Amino acid sequence: MKEIKVLLVDDHSVVRKGLRMFLEVHPQLCICGEAGTISEAIEKADVLRPDVVLLDFKLPDGDGVNACIALKMSHPKLKVIILTAYTQHEMVVGAIRAGVDAYLLKDVDSNALIDTILAVFQGKSVLDASATHAVFNSLKGHKDKNLLKSTLSPQEVRIMDLIALGKVNKEIGDALGISEKTVRNYISNIFKKMNVSNRTEAATLWVRKTLDD
């Protein structure tokens, strides 16, 4: 059996110690490190090269969506498991759009958590049963890239391409020859069409769909 290196990311040391205690009982799991913030997790991932990151959703310097995007940008093959107490629709859907491999609640059984780590390492995705309703709600508004492109106007498609590149409103306006206010109006309309609430969600969905095409 290949050893699976796991990085624990939670801002509470007691939680990390508890996770380490029962995860290390499994012969295939090795806790290679711990982190209490997103920035520390990124640094540790660069050095320790874990196979799986067990990630709390709420951290002092950001949330699980931002953390997952940052980690996967640097380490595309890294598996990320969100372990949280939150089941709100926007959190679950945002995490899935960011590319998480599993979304679990903190009251998960220890054996189920171990099974999830083994499953995501093998390329599977796992969603806690308590959070599935969020996904079903999201599916009603889910659009693939072709449908998004047909829904958005040509100008909106150009704006989304620039948002996905990390451009701010002024840069978008300069590139397209329109005012920042006009850019903001376009973006507001784009968010409604894409069924997202912020630039991070929009850019993540756009980029992922581009990769899927």
C-alpha positions as CSV (number, residue, x, y, z in Angstrom):
1,M,0.0,0.0,0.0
2,K,1.3,3.4,-0.9
3,E,1.6,5.8,2.0
4,I,-0.9,8.7,1.9
5,K,0.6,12.0,3.2
6,V,-2.1,14.1,4.8
7,L,-1.8,17.8,5.8
8,L,-4.2,19.0,8.5
9,V,-5.4,22.6,8.2
10,D,-7.5,24.0,11.1
11,D,-7.0,27.1,13.3
12,H,-7.7,25.1,16.5
13,S,-4.7,23.0,17.6
14,V,-7.0,20.7,19.7
15,V,-8.9,19.8,16.6
16,R,-5.7,19.0,14.7
17,K,-4.3,16.9,17.5
18,G,-7.6,14.9,17.7
19,L,-7.5,14.3,14.0
20,R,-3.9,13.3,14.1
21,M,-4.6,10.9,16.9
22,F,-7.1,8.7,15.2
23,L,-6.0,9.1,11.6
24,E,-2.5,7.9,12.3
25,V,-3.9,4.6,13.6
26,H,-4.5,3.7,10.0
27,P,-1.4,2.1,8.5
28,Q,-1.7,3.8,5.2
29,L,-2.1,7.4,6.5
30,C,0.8,9.6,7.5
31,I,0.2,13.1,9.0
32,C,3.0,15.0,7.3
33,G,2.2,18.4,8.8
34,E,-0.2,20.9,10.3
35,A,-1.2,24.4,9.6
36,G,-3.5,27.0,11.2
37,T,-4.0,29.4,8.2
38,I,-4.3,29.4,4.5
39,S,-0.9,31.0,4.0
40,E,0.8,28.5,6.3
41,A,-1.0,25.7,4.5
42,I,0.3,26.9,1.1
43,E,3.8,27.1,2.5
44,K,3.6,23.6,4.1
45,A,2.1,22.1,0.9
46,D,5.1,23.5,-1.1
47,V,7.6,21.9,1.2
48,L,5.8,18.7,2.4
49,R,4.0,17.8,-0.9
50,P,1.0,16.1,0.7
51,D,-1.3,13.8,-1.2
52,V,-4.4,15.1,0.7
53,V,-5.3,18.3,2.5
54,L,-7.9,18.1,5.3
55,L,-9.2,21.7,5.4
56,D,-11.4,23.6,7.7
57,F,-13.8,26.0,5.9
58,K,-13.4,29.0,8.2
59,L,-9.8,30.1,8.7
60,P,-8.3,33.4,10.0
61,D,-7.1,34.6,6.6
62,G,-9.9,33.3,4.3
63,D,-12.3,30.5,3.6
64,G,-12.1,27.0,2.1
65,V,-13.0,28.2,-1.4
66,N,-10.0,30.6,-1.5
67,A,-7.8,28.0,0.1
68,C,-8.7,25.2,-2.3
69,I,-8.2,27.5,-5.4
70,A,-4.8,28.6,-4.1
71,L,-3.7,25.1,-3.2
72,K,-4.8,23.5,-6.5
73,M,-3.3,26.2,-8.6
74,S,0.1,25.3,-7.2
75,H,-0.6,21.6,-6.9
76,P,-3.2,20.4,-9.5
77,K,-3.0,16.8,-8.4
78,L,-3.6,17.6,-4.7
79,K,-6.8,16.2,-3.2
80,V,-8.7,18.6,-0.9
81,I,-11.3,17.6,1.7
82,I,-13.3,20.3,3.4
83,L,-14.2,19.3,7.0
84,T,-16.6,21.9,8.5
85,A,-19.7,22.5,10.5
86,Y,-21.4,24.5,7.8
87,T,-24.0,23.2,5.3
88,Q,-25.2,26.5,3.8
89,H,-25.9,26.3,0.1
90,E,-23.4,28.9,-1.0
91,M,-20.6,27.3,1.0
92,V,-21.2,23.8,-0.3
93,V,-21.6,24.9,-3.9
94,G,-18.7,27.4,-3.7
95,A,-16.5,24.7,-2.4
96,I,-17.5,22.3,-5.2
97,R,-16.9,24.9,-7.8
98,A,-13.5,25.6,-6.3
99,G,-12.6,22.0,-7.0
100,V,-12.8,20.3,-3.6
101,D,-12.8,16.5,-3.8
102,A,-14.9,15.9,-0.7
103,Y,-17.1,18.0,1.6
104,L,-17.8,16.6,5.1
105,L,-19.2,17.8,8.3
106,K,-17.2,17.7,11.5
107,D,-19.5,15.2,13.2
108,V,-18.5,12.6,10.6
109,D,-17.6,9.2,12.0
110,S,-13.8,8.6,12.2
111,N,-14.0,5.5,10.0
112,A,-16.0,7.4,7.5
113,L,-13.4,10.1,7.4
114,I,-10.7,7.6,6.9
115,D,-12.7,6.0,4.1
116,T,-13.2,9.4,2.5
117,I,-9.4,10.1,2.5
118,L,-8.8,6.7,0.9
119,A,-11.5,7.4,-1.7
120,V,-10.4,10.8,-2.8
121,F,-6.8,9.6,-3.0
122,Q,-8.1,7.0,-5.6
123,G,-9.8,9.8,-7.5
124,K,-13.3,9.6,-6.2
125,S,-15.5,12.5,-4.9
126,V,-17.5,12.4,-1.7
127,L,-20.3,14.7,-0.4
128,D,-21.8,14.5,3.1
129,A,-25.4,13.4,2.9
130,S,-26.4,16.5,5.0
131,A,-25.1,18.8,2.2
132,T,-26.6,17.1,-0.8
133,H,-29.7,19.3,-0.9
134,A,-27.4,22.3,-1.6
135,V,-26.1,20.5,-4.7
136,F,-29.6,19.6,-5.9
137,N,-30.6,23.3,-5.6
138,S,-27.5,24.3,-7.5
139,L,-28.1,21.9,-10.3
140,K,-31.2,23.8,-11.3
141,G,-29.1,26.8,-12.1
142,H,-26.0,24.9,-13.3
143,K,-24.9,25.7,-16.9
144,D,-22.1,24.2,-18.9
145,K,-19.7,26.4,-20.8
146,N,-21.5,26.2,-24.1
147,L,-24.8,27.2,-22.5
148,L,-23.0,30.0,-20.6
149,K,-21.5,31.3,-23.8
150,S,-24.9,31.2,-25.5
151,T,-26.5,33.0,-22.6
152,L,-23.9,35.7,-22.3
153,S,-23.5,38.4,-24.9
154,P,-20.2,38.6,-26.8
155,Q,-19.2,41.5,-24.7
156,E,-20.0,39.6,-21.5
157,V,-17.9,36.7,-22.7
158,R,-15.0,39.0,-23.3
159,I,-15.4,40.4,-19.8
160,M,-15.6,36.9,-18.2
161,D,-12.4,36.0,-20.0
162,L,-10.7,39.0,-18.5
163,I,-12.1,38.3,-15.0
164,A,-10.8,34.8,-15.2
165,L,-7.4,36.3,-15.9
166,G,-7.6,38.3,-12.7
167,K,-8.2,41.7,-14.3
168,V,-9.8,44.4,-12.2
169,N,-12.7,46.6,-13.4
170,K,-10.4,49.5,-14.5
171,E,-8.2,47.1,-16.5
172,I,-11.3,45.5,-18.1
173,G,-12.7,48.9,-19.0
174,D,-9.4,50.0,-20.6
175,A,-9.1,46.8,-22.6
176,L,-12.7,47.1,-24.0
177,G,-12.9,50.9,-24.2
178,I,-15.8,51.3,-21.7
179,S,-16.1,53.0,-18.3
180,E,-15.7,51.2,-15.0
181,K,-19.4,51.9,-14.2
182,T,-20.4,50.1,-17.4
183,V,-18.1,47.2,-16.5
184,R,-19.8,46.9,-13.1
185,N,-23.2,46.8,-14.7
186,Y,-22.1,44.1,-17.1
187,I,-20.6,42.1,-14.2
188,S,-23.8,42.4,-12.2
189,N,-25.8,41.0,-15.1
190,I,-23.2,38.2,-15.7
191,F,-23.4,37.0,-12.1
192,K,-27.2,36.7,-12.4
193,K,-26.9,34.7,-15.6
194,M,-24.2,32.4,-14.1
195,N,-26.0,32.0,-10.8
196,V,-23.0,33.1,-8.8
197,S,-22.5,35.7,-6.1
198,N,-18.9,36.9,-6.5
199,R,-15.9,37.2,-8.9
200,T,-14.2,34.2,-7.3
201,E,-17.1,31.9,-8.0
202,A,-17.6,33.2,-11.5
203,A,-13.9,32.9,-12.4
204,T,-13.6,29.4,-10.9
205,L,-16.7,28.2,-12.8
206,W,-15.5,29.8,-16.0
207,V,-12.0,28.4,-15.8
208,R,-13.1,24.9,-14.8
209,K,-15.6,24.8,-17.7
210,T,-12.9,25.9,-20.0
211,L,-10.7,23.0,-18.8
212,D,-13.6,20.6,-19.3
213,D,-14.2,21.6,-22.9
